[in-house]
Each structure stands twice: as C-alpha cells, then as structure tokens.
C-alpha cells in the first residue's frame, strides 16, 4: 500500500453515527443502564466523549463530573465550564484533594522526590517525563524528574527505578480515586461509566489500570488522537479546548502528554502508526513525511515495545 497523509482522515458524520448507535446499544441493551457518566477534565478526549454522549442520550441523561485536586491547573475549570455551557449536561464538581491526603498521595510521592532532590519542599512544583524527541535522537525510555523552585529555577535528574515506581504508584491514586467517584454516581443513577481514552492511550498503555482505564464502555479507544480532533471539530467542541496542548493533569508543573510519554507530535506518530498497520513500507512512510527510514523504523519499534510492555494493563484478570 502506498503512503498518504489522508490515511488517518475519517468521515466525521459517518463515524459519529456509528459511535452513537453503538453507545445506545451498549448502554441501553447490553448494560441495561439509563444514561452516561463522563469525567471531564477540559481536555480534548473527555470533551469529545461528552459531546458524543449528549448526542446519543440527550443532555438530561448525561452527568459530567469535574474532579480537580490541588495539583490541577485552574485553567481546566475555565475551559470545562465552556464545554458545559455548550452541551448542557447535568454537571457536578467533586474536589478530590481530601481523598489524596487520605491516601497520602502527596506524602508518598514527595518522599521519593526528596531522595533525588533533598531540597524539594512546599512551594516547589514537579513533573516527570522522558526527554528527547524520537525523531531527533535514539534514546531509551528513561524517566527524569524535574523540580521547579519558587523562584523559577529548574533542576532535572534521571529517576532511579525505585523512586520512579514510587512516584508513579502514588500518583496513580489520583486516577483511581476519580474512577471511584465516577462509579459512585453511575451506580446512584443506574448509569454507565463512559471511558475517555483514545487509541494512542489505550494501545500504548498510557492509562492507569482500574483508574482512567476502568469504564463500562470505551467509545473512542479505536480512534487515533488526530481522528479525535476531527470528530471534535465536527461536533463543535469549543475551540479553546481544541486549541489546548494535551496535558497529563497529574503533576503540579505543567506537562504535555508528548513530554511525559509519547515523545513526538501526535499527528506524526498517528501517520506512521496508521501507515505501518496498513502495510506501507518504511521507505514510503519516510519519503511521505520527509524523514529517514531509520527514524521510521525506530518509531515503529517504540510502538511495538510500548504495546508489548503494557499488555498486562489490557489483560482481563487471570
């Protein structure tokens, strides 16, 4: 098959009709539920899922839930309100800061950070991520921690494995407590919890098992991130949300999904991934994107590695 940048283009009207029909069947006929609960963050994925649910069930049978905690960006609430004003679902906010203190989320995370940077304390911000773009340099998926002092000075260091595992394990309380809250409201209303993960997140393991990976239905898990934006534009998700850079909304310092996990722009990743899945040669992909074959092969290898090492996240209990 020859390479084309149109490989990831979809007909948004037809795709919307397919997803809406399946949502109605899955939720109403298979799950026997009366409506949908969606956790909204101000990001493009949850915003699209909310729009799809309102299209399927009507705004009166959709509950949108914002779930901030103390590390959340204040901007999230501002753009989320624009989403709610547009689609008019039932809406509530559940502040999960107290839950995180109960789980000792911040204390456990900060304990690990201080083993790398003893000066880290209140007033500092923090994030972790994988440096280097896959297109620029062949490098391992090695996480670094970055702290930002109150005066703006930054320090970064490679994370030892034990500290990395502890930081991630502690941070995952955030996603798991959000899912607990979604299921509380879903069970209260006899609604289904609708997942918001796209294909990039689901297939490469960018989610927390029994956290944001837990849901009754996952209506966009087959869509590349690029396709999410196509549907979001068609369904008139507010432009402020469509313009936002996708972030993790996990750490106190601003952090993009590209910086944390994907290591390259989603539109380039999607094209290479889709072309590879459809049988295009590395040479054709490289020529179409004006990069070299080694870069294409390395990116495909990275996709395969992430799929393999995160397969346990997608497994049913044994």
MOJONOR-V678459 format. One record per residue. RES is the residue in one letter. PHI is phi in whole degrees, -180 to 180 (999 if undefined). D_LAST is the distance of its C-alpha to the last C-alpha in whole Angstrom. Layout:
res=RES phi=PHI d_last=D_LAST
res=RES phi=PHI d_last=D_LAST
This chain:
res=X phi=999 d_last=38
res=X phi=-85 d_last=41
res=X phi=-79 d_last=40
res=X phi=-150 d_last=41
res=X phi=-71 d_last=40
res=X phi=-87 d_last=40
res=X phi=-58 d_last=37
res=X phi=-102 d_last=35
res=X phi=-79 d_last=37
res=X phi=-128 d_last=36
res=X phi=-87 d_last=39
res=X phi=-64 d_last=38
res=X phi=-66 d_last=39
res=X phi=-65 d_last=37
res=X phi=-65 d_last=34
res=X phi=-62 d_last=35
res=X phi=-62 d_last=35
res=X phi=-64 d_last=32
res=X phi=-66 d_last=30
res=X phi=-63 d_last=32
res=X phi=-62 d_last=32
res=X phi=-72 d_last=28
res=X phi=-59 d_last=28
res=X phi=-62 d_last=30
res=X phi=-70 d_last=28
res=X phi=-64 d_last=25
res=X phi=-75 d_last=26
res=X phi=-79 d_last=29
res=X phi=-91 d_last=27
res=X phi=-85 d_last=24
res=X phi=-90 d_last=23
res=X phi=59 d_last=26
res=X phi=-108 d_last=27
res=X phi=-97 d_last=31
res=X phi=-174 d_last=31
res=X phi=-133 d_last=29
res=X phi=-113 d_last=28
res=X phi=-131 d_last=28
res=X phi=-80 d_last=28
res=X phi=-114 d_last=31
res=X phi=-122 d_last=32
res=X phi=93 d_last=35
res=X phi=-90 d_last=33
res=X phi=-68 d_last=34
res=X phi=-69 d_last=30
res=X phi=-66 d_last=30
res=X phi=-67 d_last=34
res=X phi=-64 d_last=33
res=X phi=-62 d_last=30
res=X phi=-61 d_last=32
res=X phi=-61 d_last=35
res=X phi=-65 d_last=33
res=X phi=-67 d_last=32
res=X phi=-64 d_last=36
res=X phi=-63 d_last=37
res=X phi=-77 d_last=34
res=X phi=-108 d_last=35
res=X phi=87 d_last=38
res=X phi=-65 d_last=38
res=X phi=-73 d_last=39
res=X phi=-113 d_last=35
res=X phi=-127 d_last=33
res=X phi=-113 d_last=33
res=X phi=-97 d_last=33
res=X phi=-128 d_last=32
res=X phi=-91 d_last=33
res=X phi=-132 d_last=31
res=X phi=-76 d_last=33
res=X phi=-143 d_last=33
res=X phi=-66 d_last=36
res=X phi=-88 d_last=35
res=X phi=-69 d_last=35
res=X phi=-74 d_last=38
res=X phi=-60 d_last=41
res=X phi=-63 d_last=41
res=X phi=-57 d_last=38
res=X phi=-66 d_last=39
res=X phi=-63 d_last=42
res=X phi=-74 d_last=41
res=X phi=-63 d_last=38
res=X phi=-63 d_last=41
res=X phi=-64 d_last=43
res=X phi=-64 d_last=40
res=X phi=-64 d_last=40
res=X phi=-62 d_last=44
res=X phi=-73 d_last=43
res=X phi=-101 d_last=40
res=X phi=55 d_last=41
res=X phi=-79 d_last=38
res=X phi=-65 d_last=38
res=X phi=-143 d_last=37
res=X phi=-144 d_last=36
res=X phi=-116 d_last=36
res=X phi=-120 d_last=33
res=X phi=-77 d_last=34
res=X phi=-101 d_last=31
res=X phi=-59 d_last=33
res=X phi=-63 d_last=34
res=X phi=-62 d_last=30
res=X phi=-67 d_last=30
res=X phi=-65 d_last=32
res=X phi=-63 d_last=30
res=X phi=-79 d_last=27
res=X phi=60 d_last=30
res=X phi=-56 d_last=28
res=X phi=-69 d_last=32
res=X phi=-63 d_last=33
res=X phi=-68 d_last=29
res=X phi=-63 d_last=30
res=X phi=-68 d_last=34
res=X phi=-58 d_last=33
res=X phi=-71 d_last=31
res=X phi=-62 d_last=34
res=X phi=-67 d_last=37
res=X phi=-73 d_last=36
res=X phi=-96 d_last=37
res=X phi=-126 d_last=39
res=X phi=-58 d_last=41
res=X phi=-78 d_last=43
res=X phi=-59 d_last=41
res=X phi=-158 d_last=41
res=X phi=-56 d_last=42
res=X phi=99 d_last=44
res=X phi=-82 d_last=42
res=X phi=-115 d_last=39
res=X phi=-147 d_last=36
res=X phi=-155 d_last=34
res=X phi=-126 d_last=31
res=X phi=-174 d_last=31
res=X phi=-108 d_last=31
res=X phi=-73 d_last=35
res=X phi=82 d_last=37
res=X phi=-84 d_last=36
res=X phi=-59 d_last=35
res=X phi=-78 d_last=38
res=X phi=-98 d_last=40
res=X phi=-156 d_last=39
res=X phi=-77 d_last=36
res=X phi=-147 d_last=34
res=X phi=-78 d_last=31
res=X phi=-77 d_last=28
res=X phi=-111 d_last=30
res=X phi=-82 d_last=30
res=X phi=-120 d_last=33
res=X phi=-111 d_last=34
res=X phi=-123 d_last=37
res=X phi=-112 d_last=39
res=X phi=-123 d_last=42
res=X phi=-72 d_last=45
res=X phi=-55 d_last=47
res=X phi=-86 d_last=50
res=X phi=94 d_last=47
res=X phi=-68 d_last=47
res=X phi=-111 d_last=44
res=X phi=-136 d_last=42
res=X phi=-130 d_last=39
res=X phi=-154 d_last=37
res=X phi=-66 d_last=34
res=X phi=-88 d_last=32
res=X phi=-61 d_last=31
res=X phi=-59 d_last=27
res=X phi=-65 d_last=27
res=X phi=-69 d_last=29
res=X phi=-59 d_last=27
res=X phi=-62 d_last=23
res=X phi=-68 d_last=25
res=X phi=-62 d_last=27
res=X phi=-67 d_last=24
res=X phi=-61 d_last=22
res=X phi=-68 d_last=25
res=X phi=-64 d_last=25
res=X phi=-68 d_last=22
res=X phi=-58 d_last=23
res=X phi=-62 d_last=25
res=X phi=-67 d_last=23
res=X phi=-73 d_last=21
res=X phi=-72 d_last=24
res=X phi=-63 d_last=25
res=X phi=-67 d_last=22
res=X phi=-59 d_last=23
res=X phi=-67 d_last=26
res=X phi=-61 d_last=25
res=X phi=-73 d_last=23
res=X phi=-59 d_last=26
res=X phi=-70 d_last=29
res=X phi=-64 d_last=26
res=X phi=-71 d_last=26
res=X phi=-62 d_last=30
res=X phi=-102 d_last=31
res=X phi=61 d_last=28
res=X phi=-106 d_last=27
res=X phi=-101 d_last=24
res=X phi=-85 d_last=23
res=X phi=-104 d_last=24
res=X phi=-74 d_last=23
res=X phi=-120 d_last=25
res=X phi=-79 d_last=23
res=X phi=-93 d_last=25
res=X phi=-63 d_last=24
res=X phi=-56 d_last=25
res=X phi=-75 d_last=23
res=X phi=-67 d_last=20
res=X phi=-78 d_last=20
res=X phi=-101 d_last=21
res=X phi=85 d_last=19
res=X phi=-92 d_last=22
res=X phi=-161 d_last=20
res=X phi=-104 d_last=18
res=X phi=-64 d_last=14
res=X phi=62 d_last=15
res=X phi=-118 d_last=19
res=X phi=-70 d_last=21
res=X phi=-84 d_last=17
res=X phi=-92 d_last=17
res=X phi=-167 d_last=19
res=X phi=-86 d_last=19
res=X phi=-139 d_last=21
res=X phi=-123 d_last=21
res=X phi=-74 d_last=25
res=X phi=-120 d_last=26
res=X phi=-69 d_last=23
res=X phi=-98 d_last=24
res=X phi=-100 d_last=28
res=X phi=-64 d_last=29
res=X phi=-55 d_last=31
res=X phi=-59 d_last=34
res=X phi=-73 d_last=33
res=X phi=-58 d_last=32
res=X phi=-65 d_last=36
res=X phi=-63 d_last=37
res=X phi=-68 d_last=36
res=X phi=-62 d_last=37
res=X phi=-66 d_last=40
res=X phi=-62 d_last=41
res=X phi=-88 d_last=39
res=X phi=62 d_last=42
res=X phi=-60 d_last=40
res=X phi=-49 d_last=42
res=X phi=-60 d_last=43
res=X phi=-58 d_last=43
res=X phi=-76 d_last=39
res=X phi=-67 d_last=39
res=X phi=-85 d_last=41
res=X phi=-68 d_last=39
res=X phi=-76 d_last=37
res=X phi=-60 d_last=34
res=X phi=-122 d_last=33
res=X phi=-85 d_last=30
res=X phi=50 d_last=31
res=X phi=-123 d_last=30
res=X phi=-109 d_last=32
res=X phi=-69 d_last=36
res=X phi=-85 d_last=37
res=X phi=-58 d_last=37
res=X phi=-152 d_last=35
res=X phi=-85 d_last=34
res=X phi=-63 d_last=31
res=X phi=-62 d_last=32
res=X phi=-68 d_last=33
res=X phi=-78 d_last=30
res=X phi=-141 d_last=28
res=X phi=-79 d_last=29
res=X phi=69 d_last=32
res=X phi=-166 d_last=34
res=X phi=-59 d_last=36
res=X phi=-62 d_last=33
res=X phi=-67 d_last=36
res=X phi=-74 d_last=36
res=X phi=-57 d_last=32
res=X phi=-62 d_last=32
res=X phi=-64 d_last=35
res=X phi=-65 d_last=33
res=X phi=-63 d_last=30
res=X phi=-63 d_last=31
res=X phi=-65 d_last=34
res=X phi=-62 d_last=31
res=X phi=-62 d_last=29
res=X phi=-93 d_last=32
res=X phi=91 d_last=33
res=X phi=-70 d_last=36
res=X phi=-76 d_last=37
res=X phi=-61 d_last=37
res=X phi=-65 d_last=41
res=X phi=-67 d_last=41
res=X phi=-63 d_last=39
res=X phi=-61 d_last=41
res=X phi=-65 d_last=44
res=X phi=-69 d_last=43
res=X phi=-107 d_last=42
res=X phi=58 d_last=45
res=X phi=-129 d_last=42
res=X phi=-95 d_last=42
res=X phi=-63 d_last=40
res=X phi=-60 d_last=38
res=X phi=-64 d_last=37
res=X phi=-61 d_last=36
res=X phi=-63 d_last=34
res=X phi=-68 d_last=33
res=X phi=-68 d_last=31
res=X phi=-63 d_last=29
res=X phi=-63 d_last=28
res=X phi=-65 d_last=27
res=X phi=-60 d_last=25
res=X phi=-62 d_last=23
res=X phi=-65 d_last=22
res=X phi=-65 d_last=21
res=X phi=-63 d_last=19
res=X phi=-69 d_last=18
res=X phi=-74 d_last=17
res=X phi=-108 d_last=16
res=X phi=-60 d_last=13
res=X phi=-61 d_last=10
res=X phi=-69 d_last=12
res=X phi=-96 d_last=12
res=X phi=-79 d_last=8
res=X phi=-73 d_last=6
res=X phi=-57 d_last=4
res=X phi=-85 d_last=0
